Amino acid sequence: MDKKIVCKDCGQEFVFTKGEQEFYLSRQFSEPVRCKACRDARKNQKNKEKTY
């Protein structure tokens, strides 16, 4: 069953699909706390910090 999660950064609700849940479980990842847009923004910020 799909699960609705509220993003820790922007407060927007996003859907954590059944397929995504199965993938995360198979890789032993913890449930996401940020929406895709915020995860991507955080990832880009970290990559910029590495280049300096």
Contacts in CASP RR format, 6 or more apart in sequence:
PFRMAT RR
TARGET T0000
AUTHOR 0000-0000-0000
METHOD contacts of the structure
MODEL  1
MDKKIVCKDCGQEFVFTKGEQEFYLSRQFSEPVRCKACRDARKNQKNKEK
TY
1 18 0 8 1.000
2 15 0 8 1.000
2 16 0 8 1.000
2 17 0 8 1.000
2 18 0 8 1.000
3 15 0 8 1.000
3 16 0 8 1.000
3 21 0 8 1.000
4 13 0 8 1.000
4 14 0 8 1.000
4 15 0 8 1.000
4 16 0 8 1.000
5 13 0 8 1.000
5 14 0 8 1.000
5 15 0 8 1.000
5 16 0 8 1.000
5 31 0 8 1.000
5 32 0 8 1.000
5 33 0 8 1.000
6 12 0 8 1.000
6 13 0 8 1.000
6 14 0 8 1.000
7 13 0 8 1.000
7 14 0 8 1.000
7 33 0 8 1.000
7 34 0 8 1.000
7 35 0 8 1.000
7 38 0 8 1.000
8 33 0 8 1.000
8 34 0 8 1.000
8 38 0 8 1.000
9 34 0 8 1.000
9 35 0 8 1.000
9 38 0 8 1.000
9 42 0 8 1.000
10 35 0 8 1.000
10 37 0 8 1.000
10 38 0 8 1.000
12 35 0 8 1.000
14 35 0 8 1.000
14 36 0 8 1.000
16 31 0 8 1.000
16 32 0 8 1.000
21 31 0 8 1.000
23 29 0 8 1.000
24 30 0 8 1.000
24 31 0 8 1.000
24 32 0 8 1.000
32 39 0 8 1.000
34 42 0 8 1.000
END
